[in-house]
Amino acid sequence: MNERRKRVVRFFLFLLVPIALVAFGPVIVQLAATGYARSHDCVLHEAFSNPCFVDGADRGELLYSLYLFGWLSQITIQIGIVATAFWALLFLIYFVSARGKD
């Protein structure tokens, strides 16, 4: 594989990072909120906000909002699927067109 092709492959692989972050970002935020709540013995669920005092401040409303942010993944995962399909199509087009030039 020549140097130019290696750079293009790295670029295509680098593009997968923001696609994955957009697609799974809300799930990551929801898991982080759940982990923070569990580590501080707080109750966290989708029904309503519960008080969660950490270092003298109530973090319950913030954790509740972050936990509900996970519902956004219903949309972002779909966007990630479409973006990944578009990425794969561009990747395939590049390698089919570059194959004849080598």
N, C-alpha and C positions, 0 to 999 in steps of 0.2 A: 504494500500500500504506500503510495507516495505521500509526501508531506502535506500537500494541499487537501487530499482526501481525508487524511487524519484530522486536519483542522475542521473540516466540514462535519465529520462524524462527531467530534467534540462539541461543536456548535449545536448540532441536532440533539445530542444527549443533554447539553446544558439547557436547552429549551424545555425539556421534560420537568425540570425542577419547578419553575413557576406554574406549570400546568398542574403538577401534583399539589403544590401549596394552595392554589385556588380551589382545587377540587376537594381536598381533604382538610383545609384550614379550619372550617367550622367544627369538624369532628375533633381535631387536635385541641381546639379551645375548649370544647365541651369536656374532653377527657382531662385536661389540665384543671378545670374548675372542679370536676369530681374528685380528682386526686388531692387538690388543696383542701376541699371540704372534708374529705375523709381523714386527712392527716391532722386536722384540727377538731375532729369529733363533731362536725356540724351535719345537720340533716339537709339534704339537697334533693329536691324533686321538682317536677314540672307544674305541680298544682298551684303553689304559692311560695312566697319568700319566707324563710325562717330566719330568726335571729342567729347570727354567727359572730360571736365576739372574738376577735384576734387582736392582741396587743391593745386592748381597750377601745377598739373601734368595731362597729357593726359592719361586717362584710357580707351579710346575707343577701342584700339587694343586688350587689355586684355579682356575687356567685350565681344568683338566680338568673340574672341577665346573660351571663356568660354561658350558663348551662342551656338556656333557651336558644342561644346562638347556634347550637348544634342542629336545629331544625332547618337552618339555611342550607345545610348539606343536601337537602332534598333537591335543591336547584343546582348547587355548585358541582355536585358529582355528575349531573347530567351535562353541565358545561364542560367538565373535564373529559368526559367520554367523547363529546363532539370535538374538542380541541385535540385530543389524542388521535382521533381518526384523521383529522386534518393534518396533524404532524406526520402520521404514518404515510399518508398520501404524498406529502411533499418529500419525505425521505425516500420513498419508492421512486418517485419521479426523478429525483436527483441521481440515484444510483443507476437507474435504467438509462438515463441520458449520459451519465459519465462512463458507463461501461463501454460504449462504442468509441470513446475518445482515448482509451488506454492502449 
